[in-house]
């Protein structure tokens, strides 16, 4: 057997968001979805593995130490979300680690709430190849969950409307993703954020770029008319009441504790509950579904299979019953980040006339 040479020097490239943009290497929505389709295939086949570590810092520590304590009231309706996270993964070709620094207070300085830095690595030696500003890539990856949910539970031919809580980068990605996969099926997309001005700015920025009518709203009046509801906010409490929803609405939760317990209880009784991955959602324990059980001394990953809670990571060969409510909770799998970044890297190399000479091997991480 020929042993590959792993001692060669791997040139480490730092690739900024502006460098990707100038090179035309940002993935289109279709390219992103194609990369993530490969990720889901490898996840389900056991060829892509990953994990997540999170250091959540006490909000009191921030307010007491930063000198901004007088501004605390401005953030009473949302989570500060002051945390440092690492998402690590090994796939069939590459490996990598995403480092996320997040604090909602960053917006006071005109900065993103969270910033993602991705270290792409050679799969076998686990030596770094490139470092990316992956903030935009991360938002696009998260928004891609909307495509999976729409195709599984609202495939058509009936037209429907969408209600999105949030007006940040993830909400924008959700809209662009849905336009790509189901633009002809969607009548209206209602957008509600903490301030209507933020929603209006998102609507204006997407004007003429999507087929559905975009509507900025101040309340939940239109919620009952929407078959698909997405929470992509940083709210500190539930953003809707169960009775405000359409009885058979499909909901996708990408944020934190945004979902009321009566709704979860109703779906447990008469609908379909889904996670991207039970163990990952349970371990993070920051979203409504996992918190619902942990507050009762139960673990989602232990009780979930007994209650019939499904996993996107396990299979795609199941559907919900027509007319039943569906609740999907996604915490964000690190393998999706890896495949999004590696596709971006390969596109960047191709456009820049470079080649990837690093030995990446074949097969999955268990080979």
N, C-alpha and C positions, 0 to 999 in steps of 0.2 A: 504494500500500500504506500502510495506517495503521500508524505506528510506535507501539508501546505506550509509555506513560509509565512510565519506570523511575526517575525522579528523585524520586518521592514518598518521603516518610519512611515507613519500615517500622517500626512499633512492635515493639520486641524484648521478648518475654515470657519470663520465667524460670519454668518449670513444674516444681515439685518432685514427688517420688513421692507425698507426702502430698496435694498438690493434686489429682493425678490420681485418687487413691483417694477423696478426699472428694467429687469431682465425679462419681464413678462412671464415669470415663473409661478405666480400665484395660481393655485388650482381653480379652475372653473367649478361651478356647482356640480356639473356632470362628472368632472374628473374626481372631485372629492367623494361623491357618492360611489364611483367605481372603485376607488381605493378602499373605502370602508366596506363595500360589499366583499372584497377580498379578505378584509380583516374578519368580518363575521364568519366567513367560510372557514378560516383558519382557527378562529376561536371555538367554533362548534366541533371542529375536527381534532382539537387539542394541540394544534400546531402553533398557537400563539398564547402565551401565558403572561400574567402580570399581577401587580399588586399596587397598593396605595398606602402611604403613610401621611398622617395629618397632625400637625401641632397647632391646636386651637388655643389662642392666647386670651386671657381674661380681659374683657372690655374695660373693667375698672382700672386695670393696670395701664391701659392706653390713656384713658381720660385723666388719670391722676398724674401721669408722667409727661404727657405731651404739652401741657399748658393750654390745651384747647377745651378744657372741661366746661367752659361757659357755652360751648356750642353743642353740648351733648343732646339737648332737647331736639335739635334739628334731625337727629337720627333715631328718635323714639319709635318711629313706625317701621324701621327696617333693622336687619341685623348688621352690625358693624363688620362681622365676618373677618376679624383680624386673625389670619392664620398663614402658616407656611406648610405647603404640601409637596409631596414627591410622588409621582406616578411612574412606575418602572415596568418595563415589558421586554420580552424576548419573542420575536416572531420567526417566520420561516427564512428571512433574509437578513434582517437587522435586529439590533436591540436599541434601547434608549431609555432616558429618564426625563420626565417633564418636571420642572421646578416651578411652583406657583407661589407668588407672594400676593396676598389679598388684604385689602382694607377699604371699606366703603368710603372712608374719610378721604381717600385719594382724590375723589371727584372734586373736593373743595379746591384742589390745586390744578384742576383741568386734566387730571391723569385718569387712566382706566382704573376701575375698581380692583381688577386683578391683572397681573402681568405674568405671562408664561415664557419660560426659557427652556428650550429643548436641546438636550445633548444626544445626538444620534451616534450610535456605536456600531462597530464591527460585531457581528453576531457571535463569532467564535472566540476572539481574543478579548471582547468587551472593552476595546480601546476606543476612545472618541474619534469620530470622523469629522463632525461638524456641529456647530452650536447655532441654534436658530432663535430669533425673536419669534416665538410661536403664539403670541397673544391672539392674532387674527385667525390663525390656523385652529386654535383651540375652540374659539367661538363657532367656527364653521363646522367643526367636528360635532359639537354639542347640538347645534341646530339640525344636523343630519338625522337625529332620532325621529324628527317629525315625519320623514319619508317612510321609515320603517313602520311607524304606527299607522299612518294614512294607508299605506299599501296593504297592511294586515286587516284593518278594521273599517276603512272607508274607501274601498277600491272603486266605487262607482257602480252603476252609471248615474245614480242619483247625485244631484249637485248639493252642496252644503256650504255653510258659512263657518268661519273660524273666529275664536276670541282668544287674544293673546294678552296675558298679564306681563308687562315689562316692555321696555322700548330701547334696550341696550343692544350690544353686538349679537348676543344670542338670539334675541327676538328678531333682529334683522335677518340672521341666518335662517331661522325658522321660516320666515316669509319667502326668502329666496329659494329655499329648498322645496317648499310646498308649491311655489310657482313652477319650478322645474319639473316636478313629478306629477302634479295634479292641477296645474293652472287652469285648465279648461273645466274642471269640476267645481272650482271654488267661486262662490258668488261674491261674498264680502269677507274682509278680514278686519275685525274690530280690534283696536289696540288701546289698552288702558295702562297707564303708568302712574307714578306718584303724582305727577303734575301733567295736566293736559298739554302743556307746551312741549314737553318732552315727546309725547306721542305725536303731536303735530309735526315736530321736526323730523321724526322718522318717516311719517307719511310723505312729507315733502321731499325727503332725500330719495325715496323710491318711486316718485311720480314718473309714470311712463315706462317703468322697468318691469312691472308685473301686470298680469292680466286681471286679477281680481281688484275690486274696488277696495281701497284702504280707507278706514274711517277711524279717526281718533275720538275716543269717548271718555267721559268723566265718571261714569258709574257702570253698574252691571245690568242695566235695563235690557240690553240686547243679548245677554248671556243665554237666556232660555231659547233663543232662536238658533243657537250655534250647535252643530253636531260635534265639533272638535274644539276642545279648550286646551290651551297650553299655558302653563305657569313658568315664566322665565324671569322672575323678579327676585329681589333680595328682601322680600317682606318678612317681618318678624312675627306675623300672625296670619291665619287663613285669609285668603283674598276673596273668597266667595262663601255663600251659604248653600247648603245642599238644595234647598227649595228654589234657588235661583237658576239651577242648571236644567237643561233639557233632561228628562228622565233617562234617556238612553245615550247621553253624551259620552263621547270618548275623551278622556282627559290624559294629558301628558305632563308630568311634573319634572322639571329640570332644576328647580331651586331648592328651597329648604322646607321649613314647616309651614306650608302654604295651604294645606288642605284640611277642611273641618272633619272632625271625627264622625259626625252623623253620616257624612258622605261615604267615608271608608266603611262604616258599618253596613250601609245599604248595599255597597258593591260586594262586600263579603257575603251578604245574605243572598243576593240575586244577580250578581254580575261576574265579571272576570277581572282579576287582579294580576298584574304583570310587573316584573322588575327586569332591568337589563341583566342583573346577576344578584341572586339572593344574598350570597355571602358578602359581596362587596357593599351592597346597600345596608346590610345589617351591621357590618363592621364600621362603616362611616357613621351610621346612626344620627344623621342630621336632617333626614326628610320625614315627612308626616307618616308614611307607612311604617317605617322602622320604629319611629318614636311611639306610634300607637301601641306597639307590642312591648317595647322596652319600658314604657311607663307602667306597664302591668306586670313587670318582672319576667317577660317572655322575650325570646330571641327570634327575630324574623326568619333567620335561616333554619332554625329548628322547627318552628311552627308552620312556616310557609308551605312546605310540601304536604303537610297534613291537611291544610286548608285549600289545596289546589292552586296555590299561587304559582304562576308560570314564570319562565325565564327566557328572555330573548337569546341568552347565551347558550341555551341548551338545545333548542329546536325551533324550527319555523313551520312545523307541520301541524299547526292547530289554529283554530279560529274561534271567535266568540259567537255565541248564539245571537241571531238577529233580534234587535229590540232590547238587548240587555246592556246595562252600563259597563263601561270598560275604564279601568284606572291603570295607567302605566307610569311607573316611577323609574327614572334613570339617573344614576349617580355619576356616570361617565367612566367608561372602562379605559384603562391605560393602553390597551392594545389598539384602540381606535386612534389615539394620538400617534402611536408609532407608525401605523400604516399611512396616516395622513401626512406625517413629516417625511417619511421615506419616499412617498410619491412626489412630494414637493421637491425634495432633494434631487431625485432622478430627472425631473423636468428641468430643474435649474442647471444641472450638469449638461443635459442635452442642448439647451439653448445657449449655454456658454461655450460649447464645443469641447467640454472636458469629458473624461471617462472615469468611471469608478473602478480603480484597480485593486481595491481592497478585497481580500478573500472573504466572501460572505457565506460560503458553504451551501448545503442543500438540506432539505428536510426540516423537521420541527425541533423545538428545544429539547424534546425528550430523546432525540436520536443519539 
